[in-house]
Amino acid sequence: MALTQPITIEALPDLLKNDTKVKLSGVDVDGMLRGKIVSKKKFLSIAKEGFGFCSVIFGWDMHDRTYDEELKISNKQNGYRDLIAVPDLNSFRRIPWEDNVPFFLVSFFDDDSKPICADPRGLLQSTVEKLRKEGYDAMAGAEIEFFQFKVPSSPSSTTDSSAPSVTAYLNDNPPHSLPPLTEGMFGYSVTRPTLNKSYYYDVYNSCAKFKCDLEGWHTESGPGVYEAALEFGQISEMADRASLFKYVVKSVASSYGITPCFMAKPRHGLPGNSGHTHVSVVDKNGKNLFFREQKDENAEYPDIANLSDLGRHFLAGILDGLPDVMPMLAPTINSYKRLVENFWAPVTVSWGLEHRAASVRLIAPPTSKPGATRFEVRVPGADANPYFVMSAILALGWRGVEKKLKISIPPLGKGQDVGGTADQGARLARNLREATDRFMRKDSIAREVFGNDFVDHFGGTRENEIRLWDEAVTDWELKRYIETV
């Protein structure tokens, strides 16, 4: 949520007058927060120029294992050098579940003050700047689904909390034995949350106190599944809040012995966790520029009769580039277990007015207010880094505007299935290897809009993920082959 007045360096001593420490955090390529507590004295001394932060957070994976094939930003050759971490003063909020300690997000820069190519916040900011130079800005919303598991008591827990540890539990038990928070398929239930009402309202209230406000908060179809719709706002701030939402949920849930799971597909045979993202473009006065003032009675497709020319080019850009940025929307091995037929998940380059199975759902009059005209991109899962998701959507859409691209495929009509005979769109990648190969190819649209440095770095991290998967021996393999081969 935007602050009414920007915070200045001069205002910090008064803002923090009753504090002794400050919590700082950046975001790595996997969307994980990486940070530390510093003294107030230290923070005030570095608030303007920044401080040294070990670059290894861009040189290792989500389990702190350095990449087998080291990448340019951080490696043995450069001694895992320090980056410059500069606090974003306007990201200030207090952490209600940690005694209201002050919190700021940071962005990462090289020692020559250039943004690090792989810094998620920096990538989105540089993408937004392209629009701002033309007098535009972007708005966004995010919907995040996630499973929740109630961890049984474990004698081997090693945390300070009295609640059991999922890590300790999984050391001694198979993952499928984790019981869900609630049983059954109860989407939009008004009674199911009452079974865990203290936790349910604690999450909602903590989000509000942490400036991570929710527009909607409800059960989704699946055992122990909730969905949060974050309050619509400016796209950079939206990405911050989408990232911090997971921090809120994980922190609050731990005191209840609950484990939230943002994997794209935690359980076989059930719907996955989506991370649907809504985007629109506005002018300097906040006016929605996707709405067409006068309905186009001669539009090529009735679906776009109320969509502006700018909106049509934006949509064309997304459709044209979507297959080339799939690792940014579906970044893990598990992501592609969600993107399969028959589970309300998009598997092709497709779009349609109010079509909830297509990759891009156009929301426009007559089914919405003119000012709410937008695109909902339904490909991302809850496991995706929200900064990369929003960067990809915005960069592709703006490329379509700049090149005045035309919509290349017809919309899916009501009752027409993704992947059916009416779907003329290409099949999206079936796995992370296929997606990464296309992302990193020499002439990929990803390289065009983000540059080689980012594509080589992030693509290299995905190649590392693929390598680890190739070496893994799974439960499925063991069960299938232990006796039979």
Helices and strands as residue ranges (DSSP letters): G 9-11, H 12-15, E 21-27, E 33-39, H 40-46, E 51-54, G 55-58, E 82-87, G 89-91, E 93-95, G 96-98, E 101-109, H 120-132, E 136-150, H 166-172, G 175-177, G 192-196, H 197-209, E 214-219, E 225-230, E 233-234, H 235-254, E 258-261, E 277-283, G 302-304, H 309-321, G 322-325, H 326-329, H 335-338, E 351-353, E 360-363, G 370-372, E 374-377, H 386-403, H 432-440, H 445-450, H 452-471, H 475-481
